[in-house]
Amino acid sequence: MVAWEYALLVRRYQGQGRNFHVSFVWYGPDGSRRDITAYGDTAIAHLNRAGREGWELVSAAEDVNNVQGSTEVHRYHLKRPLA
């Protein structure tokens, strides 16, 4: 039987028009939280990096709130076998 560990990559877009900020946060299987924005400016760059470390994308979800400005949150759920 395979045992898994799980992680979460969160992409947050906040702003309006030309004034926006995109950030990426990694929630590790040990409960850690790391700002990994500096590692790339697209979700694909971050997912490819995670894939090279053995992580597999399990699901993705999106929340959009346009009531006050514009906010998008994308959540990428990942898993990999425990060593």
PyMOL commands that set and color helices and strands:
alter all, ss='L'
color gray80, all
select helices_A, chain A and resi 37-39+43-52
alter helices_A, ss='H'
color red, helices_A
select strands_A, chain A and resi 4-16+19-27+33-35+56-65+70-81
alter strands_A, ss='S'
color yellow, strands_A
deselect
rebuild
show_as cartoon
